[in-house]
């Protein structure tokens, strides 16, 4: 089954200076990309070179980042160059057509009030654009004049467009809907209305493409799914579930579906049953995907796919062993490692910044009771937990605190062993041993959390007060369960209250 054939890296196309946001196939041997660096670039197969694709043309002229791309094939628009034209939409609110052979602008279309976020070229050669201003505009490419402005085409920004073989087009929006428009209606009609409105996605519709067979279309959504819809019944046929973040783009070739997501992956799916055949991790967000048609290279090959990444690189993936590039794969592996390390450093720095710490000078003062905990930012930036030992009358270093997560302070819920927590502390109790996870939810009783933590990690019960005080100090007394730390649910005894040197609750025998 060709769907299950694994894709591997064929080429890394480097040249853009910022995120690559869109791609479109021009021929079996070339494609174009658009970027936040305000340029559109054409990449052509490099015969006899040590790279598969080389940059051949750079189109410069947009005043802000380029959001979308489409291609008018040769002959589609008589006034366009012999090799057709690239059509780009930009945050500068303009639509521009470019000669892919020279990079020269051959037409410019102005009229949108806000960012142009989607473009397509209809079978008739008419250019259609969608924008943040909620409108769809139909342009005469020969003159650059707006032939029809459909104001409020959607209830929110228009973010995706796709041309249909019958001359019409599809539009997708932040209002969660997809609309089908009849391209045969006259541009000067008094009321251009969509023939069908389709709903089903739970969030923004970000990408649209028509399947190779032409009887269905695919959508990508911020609800973390993609869908296949029938162009006959306009109902959902399949739902592609697996991404863990917003899905920005979708493409198809043969019986394969490709999606790009903010979860830093491109996924390859079966168009037959929506099963995921392969997940390819990237160094950053995958903003767009574009597929070479199966058989598009004239010898039954094709089916390669382009991924556009936030790291500024467009990558071409193939199932053809003869085209796979081990050196490019090694370069990407290195980039993945570097990106992962950078994210880890940034996350650690962010999480450690949320921990309430004191200077080392705080250890010059005696503790108020046995087990009292202080979190110290040591020289060099290391954060460590110290506990006061009444027996030795000194602060003892418990271990290094290597991370903290806090939904209560803007970090979002943290996953641990299949559950979600407001806080998951990483506490290093012993050198050479991996940090131990200490989960806690706002409102939980810290004694319950401490007891569970000690039992789970087979630690002595004597650490309980240190763990309790560590939790209270780092989440705040207002974030612990009713009654604060004044009652130990396991003994009923009074418990030490930080900063008071006293115990509370009945029964005596307090931990202080």
C-alpha positions in Angstrom: 0.0 0.0 0.0 1.6 3.3 -1.1 0.0 5.1 1.9 2.1 3.1 4.3 5.4 3.7 2.4 7.6 5.9 4.6 8.7 9.3 3.6 12.2 10.5 4.1 14.0 13.8 3.5 14.9 14.6 -0.1 16.0 18.2 0.2 16.3 21.1 2.5 15.7 24.4 0.7 17.4 27.2 2.6 17.2 30.9 1.6 14.3 32.4 3.4 15.3 34.6 6.4 12.1 33.9 8.4 9.2 31.4 8.7 8.2 29.8 5.5 4.4 30.3 5.4 3.1 28.8 2.1 4.1 26.7 -0.9 2.7 25.8 -4.3 3.8 23.3 -6.9 4.6 24.9 -10.3 5.7 21.8 -12.3 7.1 18.3 -11.7 10.5 19.9 -11.2 9.7 23.2 -9.4 7.8 24.9 -6.6 7.5 28.2 -4.9 7.4 29.3 -1.3 6.3 32.4 0.6 7.7 33.7 3.8 7.5 36.2 6.6 10.7 37.7 5.1 8.4 39.4 2.6 9.6 37.4 -0.4 8.4 34.7 -2.7 11.1 32.2 -3.9 11.1 29.7 -6.7 13.0 26.4 -6.3 13.9 24.3 -9.3 15.3 20.8 -9.6 19.1 21.0 -9.8 20.2 18.5 -12.4 23.8 17.3 -11.9 24.1 19.2 -8.6 24.7 17.9 -5.1 21.4 19.4 -4.0 18.0 18.3 -5.3 16.5 21.8 -5.5 18.1 25.1 -5.9 16.7 28.6 -5.5 16.2 30.0 -9.0 14.2 33.2 -8.5 13.4 35.7 -5.7 10.3 37.9 -6.0 10.7 41.1 -3.9 8.0 43.7 -3.6 5.6 43.0 -0.7 5.8 45.5 2.2 5.0 42.8 4.8 5.1 39.1 5.2 3.6 36.9 2.5 0.8 34.8 3.8 -0.5 32.8 0.8 0.4 31.5 -2.7 -1.4 30.2 -5.8 -0.4 29.4 -9.3 -1.9 30.3 -12.7 -0.6 27.6 -15.1 0.6 28.6 -18.5 -2.2 29.7 -20.8 -4.7 30.1 -17.9 -4.5 33.9 -18.2 -3.5 35.1 -21.7 -2.0 38.3 -20.4 0.3 36.4 -18.0 3.9 35.3 -18.9 4.4 32.1 -20.9 5.3 30.1 -17.8 2.2 31.3 -16.0 2.2 33.4 -12.9 2.6 33.1 -9.2 -0.1 34.9 -7.2 0.7 36.0 -3.6 -1.3 37.5 -0.8 0.3 39.6 1.9 -0.2 41.3 5.2 0.3 44.5 3.2 -3.3 43.9 2.0 -2.2 43.5 -1.6 -2.4 40.6 -4.1 0.5 40.5 -6.6 1.1 38.3 -9.7 4.8 37.4 -10.5 6.6 36.0 -13.4 8.2 32.8 -12.1 11.0 33.0 -14.6 12.2 36.5 -13.8 10.7 37.4 -10.4 9.1 40.5 -11.9 5.6 41.7 -10.8 3.2 41.5 -13.7 0.0 42.6 -11.9 -1.1 44.2 -8.6 -4.5 44.0 -7.0 -5.4 46.5 -4.3 -8.7 46.8 -2.4 -8.7 44.8 0.8 -8.7 46.8 4.0 -6.7 44.3 6.0 -4.2 41.4 5.6 -4.8 39.1 2.6 -4.8 35.6 4.0 -5.7 33.4 1.1 -5.6 33.4 -2.7 -6.6 31.0 -5.5 -6.9 31.1 -9.3 -10.1 29.8 -10.9 -10.4 27.7 -14.0 -11.4 30.8 -15.9 -8.2 32.6 -14.9 -10.0 34.8 -12.4 -8.0 35.5 -9.2 -9.9 35.3 -5.9 -8.6 36.5 -2.6 -9.8 36.4 1.0 -8.8 38.6 3.9 -8.9 39.5 7.5 -11.6 42.1 6.6 -14.1 39.1 6.2 -14.4 39.8 2.5 -13.7 37.8 -0.7 -12.7 39.7 -3.7 -12.7 38.6 -7.4 -10.2 40.2 -9.6 -9.7 40.7 -13.3 -6.0 39.6 -13.7 -5.6 41.5 -17.0 -6.3 44.9 -15.4 -5.9 44.3 -11.7 -9.3 45.7 -11.2 -11.7 44.3 -8.6 -14.5 42.7 -10.5 -16.5 41.8 -7.5 -16.2 42.5 -3.7 -18.2 40.2 -1.5 -18.2 42.1 1.7 -18.9 40.0 4.9 -18.5 36.8 2.9 -18.0 35.2 6.3 -18.7 36.2 9.8 -15.0 36.5 10.5 -11.7 36.4 8.7 -11.4 34.4 5.5 -8.4 32.2 5.9 -8.6 29.6 3.2 -9.6 29.3 -0.5 -9.6 26.5 -3.0 -10.6 26.5 -6.7 -13.1 24.0 -8.0 -13.0 22.3 -11.4 -16.5 23.6 -12.2 -15.3 27.2 -12.0 -16.4 27.9 -8.5 -14.4 28.0 -5.3 -14.5 27.1 -1.6 -13.8 29.5 1.3 -12.9 28.7 4.9 -13.1 31.1 7.8 -12.4 31.8 11.5 -16.2 31.6 11.8 -15.7 27.8 11.6 -17.6 27.4 8.4 -16.8 26.4 4.8 -18.8 28.0 1.9 -19.1 27.0 -1.7 -19.5 29.7 -4.3 -20.8 29.3 -7.8 -18.2 30.7 -10.2 -20.6 30.9 -13.1 -22.6 33.7 -11.6 -22.0 37.1 -13.2 -19.6 39.4 -11.3 -22.0 42.3 -11.6 -24.8 40.3 -9.9 -26.7 42.2 -7.3 -26.2 39.5 -4.6 -23.5 36.9 -4.8 -24.5 34.2 -2.4 -22.8 30.9 -1.5 -24.7 27.9 -2.8 -23.8 25.9 0.3 -22.5 26.5 3.9 -20.9 23.6 5.7 -20.2 23.4 9.4 -18.6 20.8 11.6 -15.3 22.1 12.7 -15.2 23.3 16.3 -12.8 26.1 15.6 -11.2 28.2 12.8 -11.0 26.6 9.3 -7.4 27.4 8.3 -6.7 25.4 5.2 -8.6 23.8 2.2 -7.6 21.7 -0.7 -9.5 19.6 -3.3 -8.7 15.9 -3.6 -7.0 14.7 -6.7 -10.2 12.9 -7.8 -12.1 16.1 -7.6 -15.1 14.6 -5.8 -14.1 15.7 -2.3 -12.2 18.4 -0.4 -10.1 18.5 2.7 -10.0 21.1 5.5 -7.5 21.9 8.3 -8.7 23.4 11.5 -7.6 25.0 14.8 -9.7 22.3 16.5 -6.6 20.1 15.9 -8.3 18.0 13.2 -8.6 17.8 9.5 -11.7 16.6 7.6 -12.7 15.2 4.3 -16.0 16.4 2.8 -18.0 15.2 -0.1 -18.5 17.8 -2.9 -21.8 16.0 -3.7 -23.5 15.7 -0.3 -21.4 18.4 1.4 -21.2 16.2 4.5 -18.1 15.1 6.4 -16.7 11.8 5.1 -13.7 11.3 7.3 -12.1 13.1 10.3 -8.3 12.9 10.8 -7.5 12.9 14.5 -4.0 12.9 16.0 -2.4 16.3 16.0 -2.0 17.8 19.5 -2.2 21.5 18.4 -3.7 23.7 15.7 -3.7 22.2 12.2 -2.8 24.9 9.7 -2.6 23.2 6.4 -3.7 20.2 4.4 -2.7 18.7 1.0 -3.4 15.5 -0.9 -1.7 13.3 -3.5 -3.1 10.0 -4.7 -4.6 8.2 -1.6 -2.4 10.2 0.8 -3.3 13.2 2.9 -0.7 15.5 4.4 -1.3 17.9 7.3 0.9 20.5 9.0 0.5 21.6 12.6 1.6 23.9 15.4 2.6 20.7 17.2 5.8 20.8 15.0 4.8 17.8 12.9 3.7 16.9 9.5 1.4 13.9 9.4 0.7 11.5 6.5 -2.7 9.8 6.5 -4.6 7.3 4.5 -7.4 9.0 2.5 -9.3 5.8 2.7 -9.8 5.4 6.4 -8.1 8.5 8.0 -5.4 6.3 9.7 -2.1 8.0 10.4 0.7 6.3 8.5 3.6 8.5 9.6 4.4 11.5 11.8 7.4 13.6 10.8 8.8 15.9 13.5 10.1 19.3 12.6 12.3 21.9 14.4 9.3 24.3 14.5 5.7 24.8 13.5 4.7 23.4 10.1 2.8 26.3 8.5 2.0 24.8 5.2 2.2 21.6 3.1 2.0 21.1 -0.7 2.1 17.9 -2.7 3.4 17.0 -6.1 0.8 15.0 -8.0 1.2 11.3 -8.3 2.6 10.6 -11.7 3.4 14.2 -12.1 7.0 13.5 -13.1 5.9 11.7 -16.2 7.1 8.3 -15.2 4.7 7.2 -12.5 6.6 8.9 -9.7 5.6 12.1 -8.0 3.8 12.2 -4.7 6.7 14.1 -3.0 5.5 16.6 -0.4 6.8 20.0 0.7 6.7 21.1 4.3 7.1 24.8 5.2 8.6 25.3 8.7 8.9 28.1 11.2 12.7 27.6 11.1 12.8 29.3 7.7 13.4 26.0 5.7 11.2 24.4 3.1 11.7 20.6 3.0 10.9 18.1 0.3 10.0 14.6 1.4 9.9 11.5 -0.8 9.2 7.8 -0.8 11.7 7.2 -3.6 14.9 5.6 -2.2 17.0 7.0 -5.0 16.0 10.5 -4.1 16.5 10.3 -0.4 19.4 12.5 0.9 21.2 11.2 4.0 23.2 14.4 4.4 20.1 16.5 4.4 18.5 14.1 6.9 21.6 14.5 9.2 21.4 18.3 9.0 17.8 18.1 10.0 18.5 15.8 12.9 21.1 18.3 14.1 18.5 21.1 13.8 16.0 19.0 15.7 18.4 18.4 18.5 19.4 22.1 18.7 15.7 23.2 18.7 14.9 20.7 21.4 17.8 21.9 23.6 16.8 25.5 23.0 13.2 24.8 24.0 14.3 22.9 27.1 16.6 25.8 28.2 13.8 28.3 27.6 11.3 26.2 29.4 13.6 25.6 32.4 14.4 29.3 32.6 10.8 30.3 32.4 9.7 27.7 35.0 12.5 28.5 37.4 11.7 32.2 37.2 8.3 31.4 38.7 9.8 29.8 41.8 9.9 32.0 44.9 13.6 32.1 45.7 15.9 33.8 48.3 19.5 34.8 48.2 22.1 32.5 49.8 22.3 35.0 52.6 19.0 33.7 53.8 20.8 30.6 55.0 22.7 32.7 57.6 19.5 32.9 59.7 18.3 30.0 61.8 15.2 28.2 60.8 12.0 28.6 62.8 11.5 24.9 63.2 12.7 21.5 62.1 11.8 20.8 58.5 11.3 24.4 57.4 12.2 24.8 53.8 13.9 27.6 51.8 14.4 27.7 48.1 17.8 29.3 47.3 19.1 30.7 44.0 22.7 29.7 44.3 25.7 31.3 42.7 25.7 30.3 39.0 21.9 30.3 38.9 21.2 26.8 40.3 18.0 26.7 42.3 18.1 24.3 45.3 15.9 23.4 48.3 17.3 23.6 51.8 15.7 22.3 55.0 16.4 23.3 58.6 17.7 20.5 60.8 17.0 21.1 64.4 19.3 18.3 65.3 22.4 19.8 63.6 21.1 23.4 63.9 22.0 24.0 60.3 20.4 24.2 56.8 20.8 21.0 54.9 20.7 20.9 51.1 17.8 18.7 50.1 18.5 18.8 46.3 18.3 20.9 43.2 15.0 22.1 41.9 15.2 21.6 38.1 11.8 22.8 37.0 8.3 23.8 38.0 5.0 24.1 36.1 2.2 26.3 37.3 -1.2 26.6 35.7 -2.1 29.0 38.5 0.6 31.4 37.3 0.0 31.3 33.6 1.9 28.1 32.7 -1.2 26.0 31.8 -2.0 22.5 33.1 0.9 20.1 33.2 0.5 16.4 32.4 1.9 13.7 34.7 1.1 10.0 34.6 -2.1 10.6 32.6 -3.5 13.3 34.8 -3.4 17.1 34.6 -1.9 19.2 37.4 -1.5 22.9 38.1 2.0 22.3 39.3 4.5 19.6 38.6 7.8 20.2 40.4 11.0 18.5 39.3 13.0 18.0 42.5 16.5 16.5 42.4 17.0 14.7 45.7 20.3 12.9 44.9 23.1 13.5 42.5 23.1 11.1 39.6 19.5 10.2 40.0 16.8 11.6 37.7 14.6 14.3 39.3 11.5 13.2 41.0 8.1 14.6 40.0 6.0 16.3 42.6 2.5 17.0 41.3 0.1 19.4 43.0 -3.3 21.0 42.1 -4.5 24.3 43.5 -6.9 23.5 46.4 -5.3 20.1 47.2 -4.2 19.3 50.7 -0.4 19.5 50.8 -0.2 16.6 53.3 -2.1 14.4 50.9 0.2 15.4 48.1 3.3 14.9 50.2 2.3 11.5 51.5 1.5 10.3 48.0 4.9 11.7 46.7 6.8 9.9 49.5 5.1 6.6 49.0 5.4 6.7 45.3 9.1 7.3 45.4 9.8 5.1 48.5 11.2 8.0 50.5 11.3 8.1 54.3 8.2 9.6 56.1 10.5 12.0 57.8 10.6 14.1 54.7 6.9 14.8 54.9 7.1 18.2 56.6 9.9 19.3 54.3 7.8 18.4 51.3 4.7 20.1 52.7 6.5 23.3 53.4 8.2 23.2 50.0 4.7 23.0 48.4 3.3 25.8 50.5 6.3 28.1 49.9 6.1 27.6 46.1 2.4 27.7 45.5 1.4 30.1 48.2 -0.8 29.4 51.3 -3.8 30.7 49.5 -3.5 28.0 46.9 -3.6 25.0 49.2 -6.7 23.2 50.4 -9.2 24.4 52.9 -7.6 24.9 56.3 -4.2 25.4 54.7 -1.6 23.2 56.3 -3.2 23.2 59.7 -4.4 19.6 59.7 -2.6 16.4 58.8 -5.3 14.1 57.4 -3.3 11.0 58.2 -2.7 11.6 61.9 -5.2 14.3 62.9 -2.3 16.1 64.7 -1.4 19.7 64.5 1.1 20.7 61.9 3.8 23.3 61.8 2.8 26.6 60.3 5.6 28.2 58.4 7.0 31.4 60.0 5.2 30.9 63.4 7.2 28.3 65.2 3.9 26.9 66.6 1.6 24.0 65.8 -2.1 24.1 65.3 -5.0 21.7 65.6 -5.8 19.3 68.3 -4.1 16.3 69.8 -0.6 17.6 70.2 2.2 15.8 68.7 2.7 18.5 66.1 5.4 18.1 63.5 7.0 21.3 64.7 
